Amino acid sequence: KFNPALVREFYANAYPSKDEPFSFTTMVRGKIIRFDRDAINAFLGNPFTLPANETLCAFQKQRARKNWDSDIMKRKLLRPNHDFTYGTTNKPLRALREDMRTFTQLLFLLVLYNILPNSHTSDAVMNILGLIHYLNEGLEVDLAGIISNWMKEITMSGHPDKNLKSAVVRSSSPMGFPCLIMGLCVANRIHIPEIGTEEIGVIDDDYVDRYCKPKKKRTAQSPPPPPPPPAQASASAVHDQNFYNHFTYLYDQNDAGFRAMSAMHQSFYNQHTGQSVMTPQEFQTYVAWPEVRPTFLGGGDVDAEAANDNEREAGSDASMREED
């Protein structure tokens, strides 16, 4: 557990005044606390000593060069048959967490909660993957220097000057290293009136089984659905055939009507010119009215609309019987 008020006070008082350089010092409850590289390294028990005349470790130099050995990292950090996400220049950019091996995910959580705090946990960019690779291989990593510089980035995330504002930490991101700050306060004999109710979750075996291990694939497959009865046509097929029959009938009827009107006009014209008029039998033969209405599939000799009306009437009668 930690005290959120002391964490906010730590970062607020670390903010530099006007044009002063960043001092890596802050004040909590009236006492000065240093969080430069040497102070953090001493608090952690001096786990790493930089070589003489060096200010950067091997990892920090490699990160500045940005030429990671992606083939080795993919083979050692990712699950088999998984790969990085690449950019337009075919350069690896990041890896999804679900594509990482189980131990890679554990190191990923270690980095995100204790070295480079970040609320975004669904994937890792190449710099974070590079740090995970160096930690896994036991290579040279100055954790104190990395943590100290990241605390500076958190402090400067809200700076109004774009040239000084952090480019890697958003101002809306949660304040990192709360437990480390509590430890620095205790080491500097600062009285903490109340620890608070906020706490960091525990990563145990249950967490690993639930979130870090690959999901088991289902081996048993559900049986395929039974095929539809062969004699029963689908609703779509019935609809298409009814549509075709209906409009074919209308087209034939319209053609017959046009022929009938033309014949009547011609008969009136012939009467005035002294010519003979068609007999009724000749008129019917000429017009050729469509005599058989189309048959709609699924309803026998009854069209679909009449069938729907019958269903609605039956449902209404049943509803009235239930109310009685």
Long-range contacts (C-beta under 8 A, 24 or more apart in sequence): 1-195, 1-196, 1-197, 1-198, 1-199, 2-178, 2-179, 2-181, 2-182, 2-195, 2-196, 2-198, 2-199, 2-200, 3-182, 3-192, 3-193, 3-194, 3-195, 3-196, 4-178, 4-196, 4-198, 5-196, 6-181, 6-182, 6-185, 6-190, 6-192, 7-175, 7-178, 7-181, 7-182, 8-175, 10-181, 10-184, 10-185, 11-151, 11-154, 11-155, 11-175, 14-151, 14-155, 15-155, 15-156, 15-159, 22-152, 22-155, 22-156, 24-148, 24-151, 24-152, 28-185, 28-188, 28-190, 29-185, 29-190, 29-191, 31-188, 31-189, 31-190, 32-188, 33-184, 33-185, 33-188, 33-190, 35-148, 35-151, 35-184, 36-148, 37-142, 37-144, 37-145, 37-148, 37-149, 38-144, 39-148, 40-144, 40-145, 40-147, 40-148, 41-142, 41-144, 41-145, 43-180, 43-183, 43-184, 43-187, 44-143, 44-144, 47-143, 47-144, 48-140, 48-141, 48-142, 48-143, 48-144, 50-142, 50-145, 56-142, 56-145, 57-140, 57-141, 57-142, 57-145, 58-134, 58-139, 58-140, 58-141, 59-130, 59-131, 59-134, 59-139, 59-140, 59-141, 59-142, 59-146, 60-142, 60-145, 60-146, 62-130, 62-134, 63-127, 63-130, 63-131, 66-126, 68-92, 68-126, 68-129, 68-130, 68-133, 70-126, 72-133, 73-129, 73-130, 73-133, 76-133, 76-136, 77-101, 77-104, 77-129, 77-132, 77-133, 77-136, 78-104, 79-214, 84-126, 85-123, 92-126, 93-125, 93-126, 94-123, 94-124, 94-125, 94-126, 94-129, 95-123, 95-124, 95-129, 96-122, 96-123, 97-121, 97-122, 97-123, 97-124, 98-214, 100-124, 102-208, 102-212, 102-213, 102-214, 103-136, 104-132, 104-136, 105-211, 105-212, 106-203, 106-208, 106-212, 107-132, 107-135, 107-136, 108-132, 109-203, 110-135, 111-135, 113-200, 114-177, 114-180, 115-143, 115-146, 115-147, 115-150, 116-146, 116-150, 117-150, 117-154, 117-173, 117-174, 117-176, 117-177, 118-173, 119-173, 119-174, 147-177, 147-180, 150-176, 150-177, 151-176, 151-177, 233-297, 233-298, 237-297, 238-296, 238-297, 238-298, 241-296, 241-297, 242-294, 242-296, 242-297, 242-298, 242-304, 245-294, 245-295, 245-296, 246-294, 246-296, 248-294, 249-290, 249-293, 249-294, 252-290, 253-289, 253-290, 256-287, 256-288, 256-289, 256-290, 259-286, 259-287, 259-288, 260-287, 263-287
